[in-house]
Amino acid sequence: LAYPMKKLVMTGRFLKQSFSGNKQIHWTISTLVRLSRIHKKGGVLALEKEGEKLPPGLIQTGVGLMTYNFSRENVEQVLHKEALLIFGRYETAHKILCSMARLAPAMGLAGTVVNLIRTFGHLSSPQNLIGYMAIALLSTFYGVVLANICFVPLSNKLREFMDQDLLRMEMTKEGILDIYDGEHPRALQYKLET
């Protein structure tokens, strides 16, 4: 209830991406090196044609800015702002998972309290009381399990993905600026892999 459905869906999408994060770094490096070669051989026009084939994201934005003859400083500023916007979305998704991890035990405890209240209606039969108490404590168990086995690990996985993607976005910005400066593709590859 605290977050719009759009942000919950976005969180699910980011979690899905977090399980394939390493592939993105390798793809980013190979794409930037390929774009550098294209820029060296064919210039800005060839780079523009190749940029149209790229998926939406930071690399496509950087190539587009270069082909529109933006200054180096403007390219750097726009890429930095777009990276901050993406990272802000990641932070929102991380907050959602942290909220779920924090609220799951509280919801379990609330379920326990409700079930304990129901057990007071059965005080006349002590034999059944133990069964009702077990059911009452089960909701606390589910809340603790959901928090510690599901939401906290997913939150940590997303945080790790955020750190990797921040590195990838920084690499993308550096790579685009090196292409802008006319860096040799081999030097660019060595720099990005390092």
C-alpha positions as CSV (number, residue, x, y, z in Angstrom):
1,L,0.0,0.0,0.0
2,A,2.9,2.4,0.6
3,Y,4.2,2.2,-3.0
4,P,2.5,2.5,-6.3
5,M,2.1,-0.7,-8.4
6,K,4.5,0.7,-11.0
7,K,7.3,0.8,-8.5
8,L,6.6,-2.7,-7.3
9,V,6.8,-4.0,-10.9
10,M,10.0,-2.0,-11.4
11,T,11.5,-3.7,-8.3
12,G,10.6,-7.1,-9.7
13,R,12.3,-6.1,-13.0
14,F,15.5,-5.0,-11.2
15,L,15.6,-8.2,-9.2
16,K,15.3,-10.2,-12.4
17,Q,18.2,-8.2,-13.8
18,S,20.2,-8.7,-10.7
19,F,20.6,-12.4,-11.4
20,S,22.2,-11.7,-14.8
21,G,24.3,-8.6,-13.9
22,N,27.8,-10.0,-14.8
23,K,26.8,-10.4,-18.4
24,Q,26.0,-6.7,-18.7
25,I,29.5,-5.6,-17.8
26,H,31.1,-7.9,-20.4
27,W,28.5,-6.7,-23.0
28,T,29.2,-3.1,-22.1
29,I,33.0,-3.4,-22.6
30,S,32.6,-5.3,-25.9
31,T,30.0,-2.8,-27.2
32,L,32.1,0.2,-26.3
33,V,35.2,-1.3,-27.9
34,R,33.2,-2.1,-31.1
35,L,31.8,1.5,-31.2
36,S,35.3,2.8,-30.8
37,R,36.5,0.8,-33.8
38,I,33.5,2.0,-35.8
39,H,34.2,5.6,-34.9
40,K,37.9,5.3,-35.8
41,K,37.1,3.7,-39.2
42,G,33.9,5.4,-40.3
43,G,33.6,8.6,-38.2
44,V,30.5,10.0,-36.6
45,L,28.1,9.0,-39.4
46,A,29.0,5.3,-39.1
47,L,28.7,5.7,-35.3
48,E,25.3,7.2,-35.7
49,K,24.1,4.3,-37.8
50,E,25.4,1.8,-35.2
51,G,23.9,3.8,-32.4
52,E,20.4,3.3,-33.8
53,K,20.8,-0.5,-33.4
54,L,21.7,-0.2,-29.7
55,P,19.1,-1.0,-27.0
56,P,17.9,2.1,-25.1
57,G,20.2,3.0,-22.3
58,L,23.3,5.0,-21.4
59,I,25.4,3.8,-24.3
60,Q,22.7,4.8,-26.9
61,T,22.3,8.1,-25.2
62,G,26.0,8.8,-25.2
63,V,26.3,7.9,-28.9
64,G,23.3,10.0,-29.7
65,L,24.8,13.0,-27.9
66,M,28.1,12.6,-29.8
67,T,26.4,12.4,-33.1
68,Y,24.4,15.6,-32.3
69,N,27.8,17.4,-31.8
70,F,27.3,18.1,-28.1
71,S,30.4,19.4,-26.4
72,R,32.4,16.9,-24.3
73,E,31.3,18.6,-21.0
74,N,27.6,18.4,-22.0
75,V,28.0,14.7,-22.9
76,E,29.6,14.1,-19.5
77,Q,26.9,16.1,-17.7
78,V,23.9,14.4,-19.4
79,L,25.4,10.9,-18.9
80,H,26.0,11.7,-15.2
81,K,22.5,12.9,-14.7
82,E,21.0,9.9,-16.5
83,A,23.1,7.6,-14.3
84,L,21.9,9.3,-11.2
85,L,18.3,8.9,-12.3
86,I,18.8,5.2,-12.9
87,F,20.6,4.8,-9.5
88,G,17.7,6.7,-7.9
89,R,15.3,4.1,-9.2
90,Y,17.5,1.3,-7.8
91,E,17.4,3.1,-4.4
92,T,13.6,3.1,-4.5
93,A,13.5,-0.6,-5.3
94,H,16.0,-1.3,-2.5
95,K,13.9,0.7,0.0
96,I,10.8,-1.3,-1.0
97,L,12.6,-4.6,-0.2
98,C,14.0,-3.2,3.1
99,S,10.4,-2.2,4.0
100,M,9.2,-5.7,3.2
101,A,11.9,-7.2,5.3
102,R,11.1,-4.9,8.2
103,L,7.3,-5.4,8.0
104,A,7.2,-9.2,7.6
105,P,8.0,-10.0,11.2
106,A,5.6,-7.3,12.4
107,M,2.8,-8.7,10.3
108,G,3.6,-12.2,11.6
109,L,3.5,-10.8,15.2
110,A,0.1,-9.2,14.4
111,G,-1.1,-12.6,13.1
112,T,0.0,-14.2,16.4
113,V,-1.8,-11.6,18.5
114,V,-5.0,-12.1,16.5
115,N,-4.8,-15.9,16.9
116,L,-4.0,-15.6,20.6
117,I,-7.2,-13.6,21.0
118,R,-9.1,-16.3,19.3
119,T,-7.6,-18.9,21.7
120,F,-9.2,-17.1,24.6
121,G,-12.5,-18.3,23.3
122,H,-11.3,-21.9,23.8
123,L,-10.0,-21.7,27.4
124,S,-12.8,-24.1,28.5
125,S,-11.0,-27.0,26.7
126,P,-7.3,-27.1,27.7
127,Q,-6.7,-30.1,25.4
128,N,-7.3,-27.9,22.3
129,L,-5.5,-24.9,23.7
130,I,-2.0,-26.2,22.7
131,G,-3.2,-26.7,19.1
132,Y,-4.5,-23.1,19.0
133,M,-1.3,-21.8,20.5
134,A,0.8,-23.6,17.9
135,I,-1.3,-22.0,15.1
136,A,-1.0,-18.6,16.7
137,L,2.8,-18.8,16.8
138,L,3.0,-20.1,13.2
139,S,2.3,-16.6,11.8
140,T,5.3,-15.2,13.7
141,F,7.4,-18.0,12.3
142,Y,6.2,-17.2,8.7
143,G,7.0,-13.5,9.2
144,V,10.5,-14.2,10.4
145,V,11.2,-16.8,7.7
146,L,9.9,-14.4,5.0
147,A,12.0,-11.6,6.2
148,N,15.3,-13.5,6.8
149,I,15.2,-16.1,4.0
150,C,13.5,-14.0,1.3
151,F,13.4,-10.3,1.6
152,V,16.8,-9.6,3.3
153,P,18.8,-11.8,0.9
154,L,16.9,-10.2,-2.1
155,S,17.7,-6.8,-0.7
156,N,21.4,-7.7,-0.4
157,K,21.4,-9.1,-3.9
158,L,19.8,-5.9,-5.3
159,R,22.4,-3.8,-3.4
160,E,25.2,-5.9,-5.0
161,F,23.6,-5.4,-8.4
162,M,23.3,-1.7,-7.7
163,D,27.1,-1.5,-7.0
164,Q,27.9,-3.5,-10.1
165,D,25.7,-1.4,-12.3
166,L,27.1,1.8,-10.8
167,L,30.5,0.6,-11.9
168,R,29.1,-0.3,-15.3
169,M,27.5,3.1,-15.7
170,E,30.9,4.8,-14.7
171,M,32.6,2.5,-17.3
172,T,30.1,3.5,-19.9
173,K,30.6,7.2,-19.2
174,E,34.4,6.9,-19.4
175,G,34.1,4.8,-22.6
176,I,31.8,7.2,-24.3
177,L,34.1,10.1,-23.4
178,D,37.2,8.2,-24.6
179,I,35.4,7.5,-27.9
180,Y,34.6,11.2,-28.1
181,D,38.3,12.0,-27.5
182,G,39.3,9.5,-30.3
183,E,41.0,7.0,-27.9
184,H,42.5,3.9,-29.7
185,P,40.1,0.9,-29.4
186,R,42.9,-1.3,-27.8
187,A,43.7,1.3,-25.2
188,L,40.0,1.7,-24.5
189,Q,39.6,-2.1,-24.1
190,Y,42.6,-2.3,-21.8
191,K,41.3,0.7,-19.7
192,L,37.8,-0.7,-19.3
193,E,38.9,-4.3,-18.5
194,T,41.3,-2.9,-15.9
